[in-house]
Amino acid sequence: MSEELKRLPDLDLSVYVNLANSFRDAGNAIWGQNAARLQQVKNALQHWGGKTAKAYIARFEIGYQDGAELVGALFTSATLVDGNTTAVPAEFAESFSKLASGSTIKETNLLAAAQRENQRRLAARIWLDKKDQYAKDHPEQWYDPRDWFNSRNWEELIGPMPAKVPEPFLEAPTAPQQGGGGGHTPSAV
């Protein structure tokens, strides 16, 4: 168990950053098409009148509202991934500032949870190194019968093992390992 924990690689945080950026890029692309849509409406109104123009405008308004909802959903998704509530089109700034002020999104987003999990994994590796060093520095401890059955309570000797991060996070590929060996295939944790 301890060797598995020692070899447990850090989560690749770029997965979260790239996911949030992709959501924002898609939202910006959709929202960026509004100028072209408005120009189409202006052109249509110059050539059409009466019921045709009313029907076209009604359809345009539905499409515009649907697009706004989609863009809002994409930016909300990005915020849930990385906690950034400021990188939104101006039309959405007010609603996102309310989201930021009335929530704990800065602490509960997926990127922050993954960063905390990486900190926990580092602390666990340090704890295991302390355990190994303690065993080397105190060989007399190995004469204790509890060690023969692997029942020593190491937390009494060197402090508690770091607890798991309570928030869930995405099954992200792990960071590439440093050092020798063949190629590394990212794996889910």
Number of C-alpha atoms within 10 A of each C-alpha: 5 10 9 8 13 16 11 16 18 21 24 18 18 14 18 22 15 14 15 24 18 15 20 24 16 15 22 16 12 14 18 12 11 14 10 10 14 13 11 13 15 11 11 15 16 10 8 12 12 8 9 12 16 13 12 16 15 12 12 16 12 12 13 16 12 12 17 18 12 16 24 21 15 20 29 20 17 28 27 19 27 23 21 18 22 15 14 22 16 9 11 16 14 12 12 22 13 11 15 17 10 9 10 11 19 18 14 17 22 25 25 21 21 23 17 17 21 19 15 18 23 18 15 21 20 15 20 19 13 14 17 11 11 15 14 12 10 9 9 9 14 13 9 10 11 12 12 10 8 8 9 15 12 15 11 8 10 13 12 12 15 15 11 11 16 9 14 12 18 15 12 18 18 20 17 15 14 7 6 6 7 6 8 11 11 14 13 10 12
